[in-house]
Amino acid sequence: MKRRTQNIHAHNTIRHGYEAKVINESLKRAGNNPQLKGIVHEVLIKDGINYNPVNMVKGINAALTKSTNAKTVDVVVKQGSKIVGRIQAKDTANSISKVVKQVKNGQYKSAQILGTKETAAKLTARLAKDGVSKTVKSSGISSRTTQAIATKAGVNGFTGLSKACTTAAKGSAVTGAVVGTGFAVYQGICDLSDGSKDLGEVALDVGKEAVGSGLSAAGAGAAATAGGAVVATAVTAAGITGGAAIALTVGAPVVIAVGVGYAIKSIWDSIFN
C-alpha cells in the first residue's frame, strides 16, 4: 500500500511541478495578464518540441521569441543554428474572425499556425468556407487546459474557477489512473508468478488502484487550481509584487496538490487495508 501511495504521490508532484514551471515562465513573460492562457499555450508548444526524444536526438529545439508582442512568430524552431520552423500559436476559439482577417492580410505567410484543438477546428472550417488555403494544425492542447492553468495562476481571480477545477480534475484523473493501473498490473504479474495471488485477486487489485489513483489525482488537480487562484488573489490584495509574488503563486498549488492527493490516496488505501 505504501509503495502504491508513493507512486501517485510522485505523479502529483511531477504533474503539478511541471505546471508550476509553465506558470512561472508564463508570468515572467507576460505578467499578470488576463490573456495568460495564450502564453501558456506557447510555452506548452515549445516544451512539447523540446521534450520530444526524437527532436533531442536530431538536435531540434524551440524557443519563444524575445519580443512578447511579435505579430507573426511566437516560437522559433532550430536544428543547430538553422531555423527549421516558425510557429504562430493561437488560442482564440472565441475570436476567429480577427484571426481570419489577419491570415487574409498575409500576416502569417511565413509561419505555421498551431491552434488549440478548439481553435484549429473552428479556424480551419472558417478559412475553408472563405476559400483561404492557409493550413492550420492542432497543437493537441485544449483551450480548456490552457484556461485551467491560467486560472490556477490567478490571473482571472475566481472567474471560471469551477470550470477550471473540473478540467484540472478530469485531466489529472486520467493520468493518475494510468500510473496507478500500470503499477498494479506490474505488481499483479509478480504476484501471479510467485503464486501469492490468483487472477481474480489481481484483477480486483488493479481495479482498486486505478480508482484510488484517479481519485487522488483528480482531488489534487481541483485543489491545486482552486488553491492557486485563492493564493494569487490574496498575494495581489496584499500588494506583494515581483519575484516574491511569482514564487508564492507558483509554489502554493504544488504544495496543495501533493498534500490533498496524498491524503485522498491514504484514506482510499486504508479502506481496503
Accessible surface in RSA format (square Angstrom, percent):
REM  Atomic radii and reference values for relative SASA: ProtOr
REM  Chains: A
REM  Algorithm: Lee & Richards
REM  Probe-radius: 1.40
REM  Slices: 20
REM RES _ NUM      All-atoms   Total-Side   Main-Chain    Non-polar    All polar
REM                ABS   REL    ABS   REL    ABS   REL    ABS   REL    ABS   REL
RES MET A   1    92.92  48.1  57.66  38.2  35.26  84.0  56.77  48.3  36.15  47.9
RES LYS A   2   155.76  76.0 145.15  89.1  10.61  25.3  94.27  84.9  61.49  65.5
RES ARG A   3   146.14  61.4 143.98  73.4   2.15   5.1  61.12  83.5  85.02  51.5
RES ARG A   4    27.86  11.7  27.56  14.1   0.30   0.7   3.60   4.9  24.27  14.7
RES THR A   5     8.55   6.1   8.55   8.7   0.00   0.0   5.10   6.9   3.45   5.2
RES GLN A   6    89.43  50.0  85.54  62.5   3.90   9.3  31.00  66.0  58.44  44.3
RES ASN A   7    46.17  31.8  42.84  41.4   3.32   8.0   6.10  14.7  40.07  38.7
RES ILE A   8     0.85   0.5   0.63   0.5   0.22   0.5   0.63   0.5   0.22   0.6
RES HIS A   9    59.16  32.3  58.94  41.0   0.22   0.6  32.73  33.7  26.44  30.8
RES ALA A  10    46.40  42.7  41.99  64.8   4.40  10.0  46.40  65.3   0.00   0.0
RES HIS A  11    20.55  11.2  12.73   8.9   7.82  20.0  18.69  19.3   1.86   2.2
RES ASN A  12     0.42   0.3   0.42   0.4   0.00   0.0   0.00   0.0   0.42   0.4
RES THR A  13    55.83  39.7  54.92  55.7   0.91   2.2  52.13  70.0   3.70   5.6
RES ILE A  14   125.69  71.5 118.57  88.3   7.12  17.1 124.31  89.5   1.38   3.7
RES ARG A  15    59.14  24.8  52.13  26.6   7.01  16.7  20.27  27.7  38.88  23.6
RES HIS A  16     2.80   1.5   2.71   1.9   0.09   0.2   2.54   2.6   0.25   0.3
RES GLY A  17    28.74  35.4   0.00   N/A  28.74  35.4  21.23  58.2   7.51  16.8
RES TYR A  18    71.62  33.4  64.54  36.7   7.08  18.4  65.31  49.1   6.31   7.8
RES GLU A  19    24.00  13.8  24.00  18.2   0.00   0.0   4.40   8.5  19.60  16.0
RES ALA A  20     9.49   8.7   8.50  13.1   0.99   2.2   9.49  13.4   0.00   0.0
RES LYS A  21    69.24  33.8  61.66  37.8   7.58  18.0  67.62  60.9   1.63   1.7
RES VAL A  22     0.03   0.0   0.03   0.0   0.00   0.0   0.03   0.0   0.00   0.0
RES ILE A  23     0.89   0.5   0.89   0.7   0.00   0.0   0.89   0.6   0.00   0.0
RES ASN A  24    42.83  29.5  42.83  41.4   0.00   0.0   4.12   9.9  38.71  37.4
RES GLU A  25    44.15  25.3  40.85  30.9   3.30   7.9  28.06  54.3  16.09  13.1
RES SER A  26     0.00   0.0   0.00   0.0   0.00   0.0   0.00   0.0   0.00   0.0
RES LEU A  27    15.15   8.4  11.68   8.4   3.47   8.7  11.68   8.2   3.47   9.3
RES LYS A  28   143.85  70.2 108.76  66.7  35.09  83.5  67.02  60.3  76.83  81.8
RES ARG A  29    46.67  19.6  25.18  12.8  21.49  51.2  16.57  22.6  30.10  18.2
RES ALA A  30    30.19  27.8   4.24   6.5  25.96  59.0  13.24  18.6  16.96  44.9
RES GLY A  31    32.16  39.7   0.00   N/A  32.16  39.7  29.84  81.9   2.32   5.2
RES ASN A  32    98.85  68.2  70.12  67.8  28.73  69.2  33.34  80.2  65.51  63.3
RES ASN A  33    50.36  34.7  46.73  45.2   3.63   8.7   6.44  15.5  43.92  42.5
RES PRO A  34    88.08  64.2  79.80  72.7   8.28  30.1  79.80  65.9   8.28  51.4
RES GLN A  35   118.63  66.3 115.36  84.3   3.27   7.8  49.86 106.1  68.77  52.2
RES LEU A  36     0.00   0.0   0.00   0.0   0.00   0.0   0.00   0.0   0.00   0.0
RES LYS A  37    37.73  18.4  37.63  23.1   0.11   0.3  14.46  13.0  23.27  24.8
RES GLY A  38    24.23  29.9   0.00   N/A  24.23  29.9  22.37  61.4   1.85   4.1
RES ILE A  39    21.19  12.1  21.19  15.8   0.00   0.0  21.19  15.3   0.00   0.0
RES VAL A  40     0.00   0.0   0.00   0.0   0.00   0.0   0.00   0.0   0.00   0.0
RES HIS A  41     0.51   0.3   0.51   0.4   0.00   0.0   0.00   0.0   0.51   0.6
RES GLU A  42    16.71   9.6  16.71  12.6   0.00   0.0   0.27   0.5  16.45  13.4
RES VAL A  43     0.00   0.0   0.00   0.0   0.00   0.0   0.00   0.0   0.00   0.0
RES LEU A  44    23.41  13.0  17.44  12.5   5.97  15.0  17.45  12.3   5.96  16.0
RES ILE A  45    10.42   5.9   4.42   3.3   6.00  14.5   9.31   6.7   1.11   3.0
RES LYS A  46    22.93  11.2  22.93  14.1   0.00   0.0   7.31   6.6  15.62  16.6
RES ASP A  47     3.66   2.6   3.66   3.6   0.00   0.0   1.39   3.3   2.27   2.3
RES GLY A  48    46.66  57.5   0.00   N/A  46.66  57.5  35.68  97.9  10.97  24.6
RES ILE A  49    31.47  17.9  29.38  21.9   2.09   5.0  31.27  22.5   0.20   0.6
RES ASN A  50    34.85  24.0  27.51  26.6   7.34  17.7  13.18  31.7  21.66  20.9
RES TYR A  51   119.10  55.6 105.61  60.1  13.49  35.1  83.48  62.7  35.62  43.9
RES ASN A  52    57.88  39.9  52.89  51.1   4.99  12.0   5.84  14.1  52.04  50.3
RES PRO A  53    96.26  70.2  94.32  86.0   1.94   7.0  95.72  79.0   0.53   3.3
RES VAL A  54    86.49  56.9  83.55  75.6   2.94   7.1  86.44  75.1   0.05   0.1
RES ASN A  55    25.37  17.5  25.37  24.5   0.00   0.0   0.00   0.0  25.37  24.5
RES MET A  56   114.72  59.4  89.09  59.0  25.63  61.0  67.07  57.0  47.65  63.1
RES VAL A  57   134.71  88.6 102.20  92.5  32.51  78.3 109.91  95.5  24.80  67.3
RES LYS A  58   117.27  57.2  99.55  61.1  17.72  42.2  56.39  50.8  60.88  64.8
RES GLY A  59    37.75  46.5   0.00   N/A  37.75  46.5  34.90  95.8   2.84   6.4
RES ILE A  60    32.08  18.3  27.46  20.5   4.62  11.1  27.46  19.8   4.62  12.5
RES ASN A  61    70.75  48.8  70.50  68.1   0.24   0.6  24.56  59.1  46.19  44.6
RES ALA A  62     6.42   5.9   0.00   0.0   6.42  14.6   0.16   0.2   6.26  16.6
RES ALA A  63    53.21  48.9  51.44  79.4   1.77   4.0  52.94  74.6   0.27   0.7
RES LEU A  64    29.49  16.4  10.81   7.7  18.68  47.0  10.81   7.6  18.68  50.3
RES THR A  65    21.42  15.2  15.89  16.1   5.53  13.2  20.66  27.7   0.76   1.1
RES LYS A  66   205.39 100.2 172.35 105.8  33.04  78.7 122.45 110.2  82.94  88.3
RES SER A  67    59.89  50.6  48.51  64.7  11.38  26.2  42.63  90.8  17.27  24.2
RES THR A  68    70.50  50.1  43.18  43.8  27.32  65.1  22.64  30.4  47.86  72.4
RES ASN A  69   125.87  86.8 107.24 103.6  18.64  44.9  33.87  81.5  92.01  88.9
RES ALA A  70    36.96  34.0  14.67  22.6  22.29  50.7  23.38  32.9  13.58  36.0
RES LYS A  71   161.20  78.6 147.59  90.6  13.61  32.4  96.08  86.5  65.12  69.4
RES THR A  72    38.43  27.3  36.50  37.0   1.93   4.6  17.33  23.3  21.09  31.9
RES VAL A  73    20.15  13.3  19.14  17.3   1.02   2.5  19.14  16.6   1.02   2.8
RES ASP A  74    14.24  10.0  14.24  14.2   0.00   0.0   0.00   0.0  14.24  14.2
RES VAL A  75     0.00   0.0   0.00   0.0   0.00   0.0   0.00   0.0   0.00   0.0
RES VAL A  76    31.79  20.9  30.37  27.5   1.42   3.4  30.37  26.4   1.42   3.8
RES VAL A  77    13.32   8.8  13.32  12.1   0.00   0.0  13.32  11.6   0.00   0.0
RES LYS A  78    82.21  40.1  82.21  50.4   0.00   0.0  28.81  25.9  53.40  56.9
RES GLN A  79    75.64  42.3  68.19  49.8   7.45  17.7  16.58  35.3  59.06  44.8
RES GLY A  80    55.32  68.2   0.00   N/A  55.32  68.2  43.75 120.1  11.57  25.9
RES SER A  81   111.37  94.1  82.03 109.5  29.34  67.6  50.77 108.1  60.61  84.9
RES LYS A  82   147.22  71.8 140.97  86.5   6.25  14.9  89.73  80.8  57.48  61.2
RES ILE A  83    69.37  39.5  49.53  36.9  19.83  47.8  49.53  35.7  19.83  53.8
RES VAL A  84    70.29  46.3  30.62  27.7  39.67  95.6  39.53  34.3  30.76  83.4
RES GLY A  85    22.85  28.2   0.00   N/A  22.85  28.2  22.16  60.8   0.68   1.5
RES ARG A  86   101.05  42.4  94.56  48.2   6.49  15.4   6.53   8.9  94.51  57.3
RES ILE A  87    13.42   7.6  13.42  10.0   0.00   0.0  13.42   9.7   0.00   0.0
RES GLN A  88     9.63   5.4   9.63   7.0   0.00   0.0   0.00   0.0   9.63   7.3
RES ALA A  89    10.93  10.0   0.46   0.7  10.47  23.8   0.62   0.9  10.31  27.3
RES LYS A  90    21.91  10.7  21.31  13.1   0.60   1.4   2.61   2.3  19.30  20.6
RES ASP A  91    10.82   7.6   0.81   0.8  10.00  23.7   0.60   1.4  10.22  10.2
RES THR A  92    37.44  26.6  32.87  33.3   4.57  10.9  37.44  50.3   0.00   0.0
RES ALA A  93    14.47  13.3   9.74  15.0   4.73  10.8   9.74  13.7   4.73  12.5
RES ASN A  94   138.21  95.3 101.10  97.7  37.11  89.4  38.42  92.5  99.80  96.5
RES SER A  95    49.08  41.5  41.09  54.8   7.99  18.4  37.88  80.7  11.20  15.7
RES ILE A  96    19.37  11.0  15.74  11.7   3.63   8.8  15.74  11.3   3.63   9.9
RES SER A  97    70.12  59.3  63.27  84.4   6.85  15.8  38.64  82.3  31.48  44.1
RES LYS A  98   137.77  67.2 129.59  79.5   8.17  19.5  77.88  70.1  59.89  63.8
RES VAL A  99     2.28   1.5   2.28   2.1   0.00   0.0   2.28   2.0   0.00   0.0
RES VAL A 100     3.32   2.2   3.32   3.0   0.00   0.0   3.32   2.9   0.00   0.0
RES LYS A 101   139.20  67.9 136.72  83.9   2.48   5.9  81.11  73.0  58.08  61.9
RES GLN A 102    32.40  18.1  32.18  23.5   0.22   0.5  11.04  23.5  21.37  16.2
RES VAL A 103    14.02   9.2   4.33   3.9   9.69  23.3   4.67   4.1   9.35  25.3
RES LYS A 104   112.58  54.9  76.61  47.0  35.97  85.6  47.06  42.4  65.52  69.8
RES ASN A 105   109.83  75.7  74.00  71.5  35.83  86.3  26.09  62.8  83.74  80.9
RES GLY A 106    29.63  36.5   0.00   N/A  29.63  36.5  15.75  43.2  13.87  31.1
RES GLN A 107    53.73  30.0  39.11  28.6  14.62  34.8  22.29  47.4  31.44  23.8
RES TYR A 108     4.14   1.9   2.73   1.6   1.40   3.7   1.46   1.1   2.68   3.3
RES LYS A 109   173.97  84.9 146.61  90.0  27.36  65.1  95.43  85.9  78.54  83.7
RES SER A 110    76.24  64.4  50.43  67.3  25.81  59.5  49.22 104.8  27.02  37.8
RES ALA A 111     4.26   3.9   0.00   0.0   4.26   9.7   2.96   4.2   1.30   3.4
RES GLN A 112    56.58  31.6  49.76  36.4   6.82  16.2  31.84  67.8  24.75  18.8
RES ILE A 113     0.00   0.0   0.00   0.0   0.00   0.0   0.00   0.0   0.00   0.0
RES LEU A 114    27.02  15.0  27.02  19.3   0.00   0.0  27.02  19.0   0.00   0.0
RES GLY A 115     0.00   0.0   0.00   N/A   0.00   0.0   0.00   0.0   0.00   0.0
RES THR A 116     0.00   0.0   0.00   0.0   0.00   0.0   0.00   0.0   0.00   0.0
RES LYS A 117   111.93  54.6 104.52  64.1   7.42  17.7  53.11  47.8  58.83  62.7
RES GLU A 118    44.02  25.3  37.47  28.3   6.55  15.6  41.30  79.9   2.72   2.2
RES THR A 119     0.00   0.0   0.00   0.0   0.00   0.0   0.00   0.0   0.00   0.0
RES ALA A 120     7.20   6.6   6.68  10.3   0.52   1.2   6.88   9.7   0.31   0.8
RES ALA A 121    65.88  60.6  48.17  74.3  17.70  40.3  59.11  83.2   6.76  17.9
RES LYS A 122   102.92  50.2  94.93  58.2   7.99  19.0  66.95  60.3  35.97  38.3
RES LEU A 123     0.00   0.0   0.00   0.0   0.00   0.0   0.00   0.0   0.00   0.0
RES THR A 124    66.65  47.4  64.08  65.0   2.58   6.1  61.86  83.1   4.80   7.3
RES ALA A 125    64.05  58.9  50.72  78.3  13.33  30.3  58.62  82.5   5.44  14.4
RES ARG A 126    83.24  34.9  79.72  40.6   3.52   8.4  22.40  30.6  60.84  36.9
RES LEU A 127     2.50   1.4   2.50   1.8   0.00   0.0   2.50   1.8   0.00   0.0
RES ALA A 128    73.53  67.6  47.29  73.0  26.24  59.7  55.31  77.9  18.22  48.3
RES LYS A 129   174.66  85.2 136.99  84.1  37.66  89.7  91.36  82.2  83.30  88.7
RES ASP A 130    52.52  36.8  20.72  20.6  31.80  75.2  12.48  29.4  40.04  39.9
RES GLY A 131    68.68  84.7   0.00   N/A  68.68  84.7  35.70  98.0  32.98  73.9
RES VAL A 132    36.77  24.2  24.42  22.1  12.35  29.8  28.50  24.8   8.27  22.4
RES SER A 133   113.44  95.9  81.90 109.3  31.54  72.7  55.47 118.1  57.97  81.2
RES LYS A 134    53.60  26.1  37.49  23.0  16.11  38.4  29.41  26.5  24.19  25.8
RES THR A 135    82.01  58.3  73.01  74.0   9.00  21.4  46.61  62.6  35.40  53.5
RES VAL A 136    16.87  11.1   0.09   0.1  16.78  40.4   0.09   0.1  16.78  45.5
RES LYS A 137   113.76  55.5 109.65  67.3   4.11   9.8  59.90  53.9  53.86  57.4
RES SER A 138    59.32  50.1  33.96  45.3  25.36  58.4  31.57  67.2  27.75  38.9
RES SER A 139    28.54  24.1   0.63   0.8  27.91  64.3   5.25  11.2  23.30  32.6
RES GLY A 140    47.80  58.9   0.00   N/A  47.80  58.9  27.56  75.6  20.24  45.3
RES ILE A 141    30.26  17.2  26.89  20.0   3.36   8.1  30.26  21.8   0.00   0.0
RES SER A 142    11.57   9.8   9.39  12.5   2.19   5.0   9.39  20.0   2.19   3.1
RES SER A 143    15.82  13.4  14.73  19.7   1.09   2.5  14.86  31.6   0.96   1.3
RES ARG A 144   135.22  56.8 128.52  65.5   6.70  16.0  38.54  52.7  96.68  58.6
RES THR A 145    50.37  35.8  49.99  50.7   0.39   0.9  29.05  39.0  21.32  32.2
RES THR A 146     0.00   0.0   0.00   0.0   0.00   0.0   0.00   0.0   0.00   0.0
RES GLN A 147    60.98  34.1  60.98  44.6   0.00   0.0  37.20  79.2  23.78  18.0
RES ALA A 148     6.33   5.8   5.39   8.3   0.94   2.1   5.71   8.0   0.62   1.6
RES ILE A 149     7.18   4.1   6.63   4.9   0.54   1.3   7.17   5.2   0.01   0.0
RES ALA A 150     0.60   0.5   0.60   0.9   0.00   0.0   0.60   0.8   0.00   0.0
RES THR A 151     0.59   0.4   0.59   0.6   0.00   0.0   0.00   0.0   0.59   0.9
RES LYS A 152     3.02   1.5   3.02   1.9   0.00   0.0   2.64   2.4   0.37   0.4
RES ALA A 153     3.29   3.0   0.00   0.0   3.29   7.5   0.00   0.0   3.29   8.7
RES GLY A 154    10.08  12.4   0.00   N/A  10.08  12.4   0.16   0.4   9.92  22.2
RES VAL A 155    15.95  10.5   0.00   0.0  15.95  38.4   0.00   0.0  15.95  43.3
RES ASN A 156    37.52  25.9  23.37  22.6  14.15  34.1  15.27  36.8  22.25  21.5
RES GLY A 157    24.18  29.8   0.00   N/A  24.18  29.8  20.50  56.3   3.68   8.2
RES PHE A 158   111.26  55.7  93.86  58.1  17.40  45.3  94.54  57.3  16.72  47.9
RES THR A 159   105.52  75.1  93.36  94.6  12.16  29.0  69.21  93.0  36.31  54.9
RES GLY A 160    44.35  54.7   0.00   N/A  44.35  54.7  32.75  89.9  11.60  26.0
RES LEU A 161    32.89  18.3  31.49  22.5   1.40   3.5  31.49  22.1   1.40   3.8
RES SER A 162    91.49  77.3  80.18 107.0  11.31  26.1  51.10 108.8  40.39  56.6
RES LYS A 163   144.70  70.6 137.63  84.4   7.06  16.8  86.23  77.6  58.47  62.3
RES ALA A 164     3.60   3.3   0.40   0.6   3.20   7.3   3.22   4.5   0.38   1.0
RES CYS A 165    21.24  16.1  20.82  23.2   0.42   1.0  13.57  34.4   7.67   8.3
RES THR A 166    67.04  47.7  61.56  62.4   5.48  13.1  42.86  57.6  24.18  36.6
RES THR A 167    24.95  17.7  19.40  19.7   5.55  13.2  16.19  21.7   8.76  13.2
RES ALA A 168    16.36  15.0   9.71  15.0   6.64  15.1  16.36  23.0   0.00   0.0
RES ALA A 169    20.52  18.9  20.31  31.3   0.21   0.5  20.50  28.9   0.03   0.1
RES LYS A 170   138.80  67.7 133.27  81.8   5.53  13.2  85.56  77.0  53.24  56.7
RES GLY A 171    26.87  33.1   0.00   N/A  26.87  33.1  25.31  69.5   1.56   3.5
RES SER A 172     1.14   1.0   1.14   1.5   0.00   0.0   0.13   0.3   1.02   1.4
RES ALA A 173    26.66  24.5  25.62  39.5   1.05   2.4  25.83  36.4   0.83   2.2
RES VAL A 174    98.57  64.9  93.31  84.5   5.26  12.7  98.19  85.3   0.38   1.0
RES THR A 175    52.59  37.4  50.66  51.4   1.93   4.6  52.26  70.2   0.34   0.5
RES GLY A 176     0.00   0.0   0.00   N/A   0.00   0.0   0.00   0.0   0.00   0.0
RES ALA A 177    27.82  25.6  27.64  42.6   0.18   0.4  27.82  39.2   0.00   0.0
RES VAL A 178    99.36  65.4  93.72  84.8   5.65  13.6  97.26  84.5   2.10   5.7
RES VAL A 179    55.92  36.8  46.92  42.5   9.01  21.7  53.43  46.4   2.49   6.8
RES GLY A 180     1.73   2.1   0.00   N/A   1.73   2.1   1.73   4.8   0.00   0.0
RES THR A 181    42.78  30.4  42.78  43.4   0.00   0.0  37.47  50.3   5.31   8.0
RES GLY A 182    42.67  52.6   0.00   N/A  42.67  52.6  34.58  94.9   8.09  18.1
RES PHE A 183    32.45  16.2  24.84  15.4   7.61  19.8  30.13  18.3   2.31   6.6
RES ALA A 184     0.77   0.7   0.00   0.0   0.77   1.8   0.00   0.0   0.77   2.0
RES VAL A 185    65.15  42.9  63.53  57.5   1.62   3.9  64.51  56.1   0.64   1.7
RES TYR A 186   133.29  62.2 131.56  74.9   1.73   4.5  90.38  67.9  42.91  52.9
RES GLN A 187    46.39  25.9  46.39  33.9   0.00   0.0  10.47  22.3  35.92  27.2
RES GLY A 188     3.05   3.8   0.00   N/A   3.05   3.8   2.85   7.8   0.21   0.5
RES ILE A 189   102.88  58.5 102.04  76.0   0.84   2.0 102.34  73.7   0.55   1.5
RES CYS A 190    46.89  35.5  41.03  45.8   5.86  13.8  18.46  46.8  28.43  30.7
RES ASP A 191    14.73  10.3  14.73  14.7   0.00   0.0   0.01   0.0  14.72  14.7
RES LEU A 192    74.59  41.5  55.56  39.7  19.03  47.8  55.86  39.2  18.73  50.4
RES SER A 193    95.25  80.5  52.41  69.9  42.84  98.7  42.24  89.9  53.02  74.3
RES ASP A 194   103.70  72.6  65.49  65.2  38.21  90.3  46.96 110.5  56.74  56.6
RES GLY A 195    61.33  75.6   0.00   N/A  61.33  75.6  30.47  83.6  30.87  69.1
RES SER A 196    73.77  62.3  37.99  50.7  35.78  82.4  47.16 100.4  26.61  37.3
RES LYS A 197    69.80  34.1  61.69  37.9   8.10  19.3  42.77  38.5  27.03  28.8
RES ASP A 198    85.91  60.2  78.26  77.9   7.65  18.1  42.57 100.2  43.34  43.2
RES LEU A 199   127.97  71.3 124.72  89.2   3.25   8.2 124.72  87.6   3.25   8.7
RES GLY A 200    50.91  62.8   0.00   N/A  50.91  62.8  39.06 107.2  11.85  26.5
RES GLU A 201    85.92  49.3  82.32  62.3   3.60   8.6  31.46  60.8  54.46  44.5
RES VAL A 202    13.04   8.6  12.86  11.6   0.17   0.4  13.04  11.3   0.00   0.0
RES ALA A 203    61.26  56.3  45.95  70.9  15.31  34.8  52.61  74.1   8.65  22.9
RES LEU A 204   105.11  58.5  99.51  71.2   5.60  14.1 104.57  73.4   0.55   1.5
RES ASP A 205    20.00  14.0  19.94  19.8   0.06   0.1   2.56   6.0  17.44  17.4
RES VAL A 206    30.28  19.9  30.28  27.4   0.00   0.0  30.28  26.3   0.00   0.0
RES GLY A 207    34.19  42.2   0.00   N/A  34.19  42.2  33.92  93.1   0.27   0.6
RES LYS A 208    54.19  26.4  50.21  30.8   3.97   9.5  26.27  23.6  27.92  29.7
RES GLU A 209     4.59   2.6   4.45   3.4   0.15   0.3   0.09   0.2   4.50   3.7
RES ALA A 210    25.00  23.0  23.00  35.5   2.00   4.5  23.50  33.1   1.50   4.0
RES VAL A 211    77.45  51.0  70.19  63.5   7.26  17.5  76.76  66.7   0.69   1.9
RES GLY A 212     0.00   0.0   0.00   N/A   0.00   0.0   0.00   0.0   0.00   0.0
RES SER A 213     0.34   0.3   0.34   0.5   0.00   0.0   0.00   0.0   0.34   0.5
RES GLY A 214     8.44  10.4   0.00   N/A   8.44  10.4   8.40  23.1   0.04   0.1
RES LEU A 215    86.32  48.1  82.14  58.8   4.19  10.5  82.68  58.1   3.64   9.8
RES SER A 216     0.00   0.0   0.00   0.0   0.00   0.0   0.00   0.0   0.00   0.0
RES ALA A 217     0.00   0.0   0.00   0.0   0.00   0.0   0.00   0.0   0.00   0.0
RES ALA A 218    20.91  19.2  20.41  31.5   0.49   1.1  20.72  29.2   0.19   0.5
RES GLY A 219    18.69  23.0   0.00   N/A  18.69  23.0  16.53  45.4   2.16   4.8
RES ALA A 220     0.00   0.0   0.00   0.0   0.00   0.0   0.00   0.0   0.00   0.0
RES GLY A 221     0.05   0.1   0.00   N/A   0.05   0.1   0.00   0.0   0.05   0.1
RES ALA A 222    29.82  27.4  28.89  44.6   0.94   2.1  29.25  41.2   0.57   1.5
RES ALA A 223    24.68  22.7  14.03  21.7  10.64  24.2  22.37  31.5   2.30   6.1
RES ALA A 224     0.00   0.0   0.00   0.0   0.00   0.0   0.00   0.0   0.00   0.0
RES THR A 225     1.96   1.4   1.96   2.0   0.00   0.0   0.00   0.0   1.96   3.0
RES ALA A 226    32.21  29.6  32.21  49.7   0.00   0.0  32.21  45.4   0.00   0.0
RES GLY A 227    11.89  14.7   0.00   N/A  11.89  14.7  11.43  31.4   0.46   1.0
RES GLY A 228     0.00   0.0   0.00   N/A   0.00   0.0   0.00   0.0   0.00   0.0
RES ALA A 229     0.00   0.0   0.00   0.0   0.00   0.0   0.00   0.0   0.00   0.0
RES VAL A 230    77.89  51.3  76.70  69.4   1.18   2.9  76.70  66.6   1.18   3.2
RES VAL A 231    36.74  24.2  35.14  31.8   1.60   3.8  36.74  31.9   0.00   0.0
RES ALA A 232     7.30   6.7   5.57   8.6   1.73   3.9   5.95   8.4   1.36   3.6
RES THR A 233    48.01  34.1  43.35  44.0   4.65  11.1  46.95  63.1   1.05   1.6
RES ALA A 234    55.80  51.3  45.75  70.6  10.06  22.9  52.46  73.9   3.34   8.9
RES VAL A 235     9.97   6.6   8.80   8.0   1.18   2.8   9.92   8.6   0.06   0.2
RES THR A 236    91.02  64.7  75.91  77.0  15.11  36.0  63.24  84.9  27.78  42.0
RES ALA A 237    89.97  82.7  47.88  73.9  42.09  95.7  59.35  83.6  30.62  81.1
RES ALA A 238    73.36  67.4  33.17  51.2  40.19  91.4  46.19  65.1  27.16  72.0
RES GLY A 239    54.52  67.2   0.00   N/A  54.52  67.2  31.86  87.4  22.66  50.7
RES ILE A 240    64.69  36.8  54.41  40.5  10.28  24.8  59.35  42.7   5.35  14.5
RES THR A 241   108.46  77.1  92.93  94.2  15.53  37.0  63.09  84.7  45.37  68.6
RES GLY A 242    49.82  61.4   0.00   N/A  49.82  61.4  39.92 109.6   9.90  22.2
RES GLY A 243    57.84  71.3   0.00   N/A  57.84  71.3  38.70 106.2  19.14  42.9
RES ALA A 244    59.58  54.8  45.29  69.9  14.29  32.5  53.34  75.1   6.25  16.6
RES ALA A 245    16.14  14.8  15.97  24.6   0.17   0.4  16.14  22.7   0.00   0.0
RES ILE A 246    36.24  20.6  35.50  26.4   0.74   1.8  36.24  26.1   0.00   0.0
RES ALA A 247    63.71  58.6  47.70  73.6  16.01  36.4  56.36  79.4   7.35  19.5
RES LEU A 248    81.72  45.5  79.53  56.9   2.19   5.5  81.71  57.4   0.01   0.0
RES THR A 249     8.85   6.3   8.85   9.0   0.00   0.0   1.25   1.7   7.60  11.5
RES VAL A 250    22.32  14.7  21.76  19.7   0.57   1.4  21.80  18.9   0.52   1.4
RES GLY A 251    30.01  37.0   0.00   N/A  30.01  37.0  29.48  80.9   0.53   1.2
RES ALA A 252    23.45  21.6  13.69  21.1   9.75  22.2  20.97  29.5   2.48   6.6
RES PRO A 253     1.14   0.8   1.14   1.0   0.00   0.0   1.14   0.9   0.00   0.0
RES VAL A 254    30.20  19.9  30.20  27.3   0.00   0.0  30.20  26.2   0.00   0.0
RES VAL A 255   110.30  72.6 103.26  93.5   7.03  16.9 107.31  93.2   2.99   8.1
RES ILE A 256    50.35  28.7  45.22  33.7   5.13  12.4  50.35  36.3   0.00   0.0
RES ALA A 257     0.00   0.0   0.00   0.0   0.00   0.0   0.00   0.0   0.00   0.0
RES VAL A 258    28.73  18.9  28.45  25.8   0.27   0.7  28.54  24.8   0.19   0.5
RES GLY A 259    41.20  50.8   0.00   N/A  41.20  50.8  35.42  97.2   5.78  12.9
RES VAL A 260    51.27  33.7  47.44  42.9   3.83   9.2  50.62  44.0   0.65   1.8
RES GLY A 261     0.08   0.1   0.00   N/A   0.08   0.1   0.08   0.2   0.00   0.0
RES TYR A 262    99.11  46.3  98.98  56.3   0.13   0.3  58.01  43.6  41.10  50.7
RES ALA A 263    48.85  44.9  42.38  65.4   6.46  14.7  48.51  68.3   0.33   0.9
RES ILE A 264    51.80  29.5  49.75  37.1   2.05   4.9  50.73  36.5   1.07   2.9
RES LYS A 265     0.00   0.0   0.00   0.0   0.00   0.0   0.00   0.0   0.00   0.0
RES SER A 266    41.81  35.3  33.94  45.3   7.87  18.1  32.37  68.9   9.44  13.2
RES ILE A 267   110.97  63.1 109.10  81.3   1.87   4.5 110.97  79.9   0.00   0.0
RES TRP A 268    50.64  20.3  49.50  24.0   1.14   2.7  49.22  26.2   1.42   2.3
RES ASP A 269    11.00   7.7  10.61  10.6   0.39   0.9   7.74  18.2   3.26   3.3
RES SER A 270    70.39  59.5  51.76  69.1  18.63  42.9  40.55  86.4  29.84  41.8
RES ILE A 271   113.93  64.8  82.29  61.3  31.64  76.3  89.95  64.8  23.98  65.1
RES PHE A 272    78.25  39.1  50.34  31.2  27.91  72.6  57.11  34.6  21.14  60.5
RES ASN A 273   145.30 100.2  88.29  85.3  57.01 137.3  29.30  70.5 116.01 112.1
END  Absolute sums over single chains surface
CHAIN  1 A    13434.3      10547.3       2887.0       8694.2       4740.1
END  Absolute sums over all chains
TOTAL         13434.3      10547.3       2887.0       8694.2       4740.1
